Amino acid sequence: MFVSQVADGPPSSHDSPQLRPQMSRGEIESALASGSPPPVFTPSLRRSLRKDREDSALDQNQLSHRKTDCSQVLSQSEPEAKERKSQICFQPRASILDYTELMYQGSDRIRGLVTCFWTIIGAYLISLLLSHYENNGEFLSRGLASLIFSRGTDLILSDLALVLSTSFVVPFVRVLWIGRWQPQFLDPRHSRSMIFQAAAEIGWLAVWYTWQGTRGWPWSQRCFFSLHTAVNWMKVHSYLSTNRRLACSLRTRNELEELQSTRKEQNEDTRMQIKALDAELCPYMVRFPETQTLSNYAMFQLCPTLVYEIEYPRTSRIRWGYVAEKMAGTVGIFIVFYIVVAHLVIPHLERMHEVGLLLTTVHLMGPMATCWLLFFFITFDSIANGFAELTCFADRRFYDDWWNARGLDEFSRKWNRPVHMFLARHIYMPVRELWKTSRDVKRSSFITRLQKTMPPSVAAMAATFFFSSILHEVTIVVACHRWNHGLFFFSQMLQIPVILFAERAAWFRGQQALRNWSFWLSMVFFQPLLLCIYTYGAFVPKTSSLQGPIATSTTAVAAANATYSL
């Protein structure tokens, strides 16, 4: 189910990425002061380091008497620490379907399948373009292109300003949490610090959503900008939350060290607590807060991940041929996506008021499934792997075998690993820990009964789906400037009872093939249904201009695919 790791030694092909040489424990310790890049660890060394970190997390249970906002990090039990490491752990890995990487490693198991797939796609597109030329006198419809590329300079400059504005997080952390004169009332261990962080994030979102609403862009540009705003917000939140947790550990460690220095005899428990905190502040080679620089944040901004870490596994060099191939793949897949939308999706939407909603949905099942797969390949195979190569980011497990999913919960974990890791670290695990620790707090009778009957894992899953549903709905409303009575929100939340039914119904739980079939049928049917519902108002007979309907359908197609990636 999981992606196999990259080989410890260099691959046999001479064009393969040369990973950094393996290092022993002693060599790593001696390299701490040299500032060398993090190595690619051997399996035995990785297991040893992971064991040390798990033992450190276990030792932090002794700090649970400190009632701070960092108690979740400092009071993990050993099983929870192991589960956290298994879900959020970066290590050198390749993407399952990265055909280029497999060829570099000397494997051609799927070469014929890839060649067959793109040959069939190319033959079908040629037939489609010839048919369009016979009917309309032109090979390619240009109405959608003029809409997509209109006001491109304004969009590029605004998007660049959006990305640059996220750099406020570096002085935010340095001044308020780790600076020499940081204000005591914003101690990172206090809830006021969390409130101040939330206010800063909400203010940043409000500024850019307001900016988008005042630009007068076509709806396709709004869709791209709103999605990129959501991605950058997740990066900002992960950076601030992770560094606030590390700042908590840093202050606690300094206080323990001061306490230890005032004692005549060294306390063994305190010494072990300091050692555990040191392991958290310096997991491999670089120590917090030395990582709080603009260059470190710029690298995080370019890396294809939404979860901030002090260090990531790296490759030794950039393969420019690999980058060029991914860039060419991005352009080629976008052209295919454009042809499918312009020639197969929009014509059916324009006739929706004549043939009806249900029949249009049936006609769009094939084209929308094709758009969905093309969006997956252009996002995770071309763009993500391209940026990973440019930044020497070695962990390229951007997805798992989601095509084998037996339900929506498994699909949500495997379809988009970067977003899944973000939700697991910043939503699921905090809620589950809070649900466990708050059972002893006196609350209303309803909440008390709910906590007794609902397991922490179910509560955390419900909170995660609720947050994801809100994110979907806000993105769609901002992009389309239309609110369809919370359709995306309720469609997401309805997945919870479906997941619980699939897990608890004994007769259905064991039917693996049936569950996979039901998953695929629901994905193929409900995506075009949502598209038709969201674009129906733009294709009624009173519409006199095609620009509005085309923009609406383009936005809805991209949003229907992109929101599944969220």
LINTAQUI-V299035 format. One record per pair of residues at least 12 apart in sequence whose ideal C-beta (glycine too) atoms are under 6 Angstrom apart, sorted by sequence separation. I is the first residue (numbers start at 1). J is the second residue. D is the distance in whole Angstrom. If there is no record, write none. Layout:
i=I j=J d=D
i=I j=J d=D
This chain:
i=348 j=360 d=5
i=402 j=414 d=4
i=439 j=451 d=5
i=476 j=488 d=5
i=212 j=225 d=5
i=402 j=415 d=4
i=473 j=486 d=6
i=60 j=74 d=4
i=61 j=75 d=5
i=256 j=270 d=6
i=384 j=398 d=5
i=400 j=414 d=4
i=538 j=552 d=4
i=99 j=114 d=5
i=348 j=363 d=5
i=473 j=488 d=5
i=23 j=39 d=5
i=348 j=364 d=6
i=472 j=488 d=4
i=473 j=489 d=4
i=256 j=273 d=6
i=535 j=552 d=5
i=256 j=274 d=5
i=380 j=398 d=5
i=399 j=417 d=6
i=535 j=553 d=5
i=20 j=39 d=5
i=57 j=76 d=5
i=291 j=310 d=5
i=380 j=399 d=5
i=398 j=417 d=5
i=20 j=40 d=5
i=22 j=42 d=5
i=58 j=78 d=5
i=397 j=417 d=6
i=436 j=456 d=5
i=469 j=489 d=5
i=472 j=492 d=6
i=19 j=40 d=5
i=208 j=229 d=5
i=253 j=274 d=6
i=435 j=456 d=4
i=535 j=556 d=5
i=345 j=367 d=5
i=534 j=556 d=5
i=344 j=367 d=4
i=469 j=492 d=4
i=57 j=81 d=4
i=253 j=277 d=4
i=286 j=310 d=6
i=432 j=456 d=5
i=435 j=459 d=5
i=469 j=493 d=5
i=286 j=311 d=6
i=531 j=556 d=5
i=54 j=81 d=5
i=284 j=311 d=5
i=340 j=367 d=6
i=205 j=233 d=6
i=249 j=277 d=5
i=432 j=460 d=4
i=431 j=460 d=4
i=531 j=560 d=5
i=340 j=370 d=5
i=530 j=560 d=6
i=249 j=280 d=5
i=340 j=371 d=6
i=465 j=496 d=6
i=249 j=281 d=6
i=428 j=460 d=5
i=431 j=463 d=4
i=527 j=560 d=6
i=8 j=42 d=6
i=462 j=496 d=6
i=201 j=237 d=6
i=428 j=464 d=5
i=337 j=374 d=5
i=427 j=464 d=5
i=336 j=374 d=6
i=427 j=467 d=5
i=333 j=374 d=6
i=423 j=464 d=5
i=246 j=288 d=5
i=197 j=240 d=5
i=333 j=377 d=6
i=333 j=378 d=4
i=162 j=208 d=6
i=330 j=378 d=6
i=40 j=92 d=5
i=330 j=382 d=4
i=329 j=382 d=4
i=330 j=383 d=6
i=188 j=244 d=5
i=326 j=382 d=5
i=188 j=247 d=4
i=189 j=248 d=5
i=326 j=385 d=6
i=188 j=248 d=5
i=326 j=386 d=4
i=323 j=386 d=6
i=155 j=221 d=5
i=166 j=232 d=5
i=242 j=308 d=5
i=323 j=389 d=5
i=169 j=236 d=6
i=322 j=389 d=5
i=238 j=306 d=6
i=178 j=247 d=5
i=238 j=307 d=5
i=239 j=308 d=5
i=166 j=236 d=5
i=169 j=239 d=5
i=173 j=243 d=5
i=177 j=247 d=4
i=238 j=308 d=4
i=147 j=218 d=5
i=169 j=240 d=6
i=235 j=306 d=6
i=318 j=389 d=6
i=148 j=220 d=5
i=234 j=306 d=5
i=480 j=555 d=6
i=479 j=555 d=6
i=315 j=392 d=5
i=314 j=392 d=5
i=315 j=394 d=5
i=304 j=384 d=4
i=314 j=394 d=6
i=479 j=559 d=6
i=312 j=393 d=6
i=313 j=394 d=4
i=313 j=395 d=6
i=304 j=387 d=5
i=476 j=559 d=6
i=304 j=388 d=5
i=6 j=92 d=4
i=6 j=93 d=6
i=408 j=495 d=5
i=5 j=93 d=5
i=6 j=94 d=6
i=16 j=104 d=4
i=303 j=391 d=5
i=15 j=104 d=6
i=302 j=391 d=5
i=3 j=93 d=5
i=303 j=393 d=5
i=409 j=499 d=5
i=13 j=104 d=5
i=472 j=563 d=5
i=3 j=96 d=6
i=13 j=106 d=5
i=11 j=105 d=5
i=12 j=106 d=5
i=407 j=502 d=5
i=471 j=566 d=6
i=406 j=512 d=6
i=407 j=515 d=6
i=406 j=515 d=4
i=406 j=516 d=5
i=178 j=289 d=4
i=306 j=418 d=5
i=305 j=418 d=5
i=307 j=421 d=5
i=405 j=519 d=5
i=307 j=422 d=6
i=306 j=422 d=4
i=174 j=292 d=5
i=307 j=425 d=6
i=70 j=189 d=6
i=173 j=292 d=6
i=69 j=189 d=5
i=68 j=189 d=4
i=170 j=294 d=6
i=170 j=297 d=5
i=419 j=566 d=6
i=416 j=565 d=5
i=369 j=524 d=5
i=365 j=524 d=5
i=368 j=527 d=5
i=368 j=528 d=4
i=365 j=528 d=5
i=364 j=528 d=4
i=361 j=528 d=5
i=361 j=529 d=5
i=361 j=532 d=5
i=73 j=245 d=5
i=360 j=532 d=5
i=70 j=245 d=6
i=357 j=532 d=5
i=70 j=248 d=3
i=241 j=426 d=6
i=349 j=535 d=6
i=371 j=557 d=6
i=375 j=561 d=4
i=352 j=539 d=5
i=353 j=540 d=6
i=234 j=422 d=5
i=353 j=541 d=6
i=350 j=539 d=6
i=372 j=561 d=5
i=349 j=539 d=5
i=144 j=342 d=5
i=141 j=342 d=4
i=349 j=553 d=5
i=346 j=553 d=5
i=63 j=273 d=6
i=62 j=273 d=6
i=132 j=343 d=6
i=59 j=272 d=5
i=125 j=339 d=6
i=128 j=343 d=6
i=60 j=276 d=5
i=341 j=557 d=6
i=59 j=276 d=4
i=56 j=276 d=4
i=92 j=313 d=5
i=90 j=312 d=5
i=91 j=313 d=6
i=100 j=322 d=6
i=56 j=279 d=4
i=90 j=313 d=6
i=100 j=325 d=6
i=53 j=279 d=6
i=230 j=475 d=6
i=38 j=284 d=5
i=38 j=285 d=5
i=226 j=475 d=5
i=226 j=478 d=5
i=32 j=285 d=6
i=226 j=479 d=4
i=223 j=479 d=4
i=222 j=479 d=5
i=209 j=478 d=6
i=38 j=311 d=5
i=40 j=313 d=6
i=37 j=314 d=6
i=98 j=385 d=6
i=20 j=316 d=5
i=17 j=315 d=5
i=18 j=316 d=5
i=95 j=396 d=5
i=17 j=319 d=6
i=92 j=394 d=4
i=93 j=395 d=6
i=94 j=396 d=5
i=93 j=396 d=6
i=95 j=398 d=6
i=91 j=395 d=6
i=93 j=397 d=4
i=90 j=395 d=4
i=220 j=551 d=6
i=219 j=551 d=4
i=223 j=555 d=4
i=88 j=421 d=5
i=218 j=551 d=5
i=219 j=552 d=6
i=220 j=554 d=5
i=220 j=555 d=6
i=223 j=558 d=5
i=227 j=562 d=5
i=219 j=555 d=4
i=223 j=559 d=6
i=87 j=424 d=5
i=88 j=425 d=5
i=72 j=433 d=5
i=3 j=397 d=5
i=147 j=550 d=6
i=147 j=551 d=6
i=144 j=550 d=6
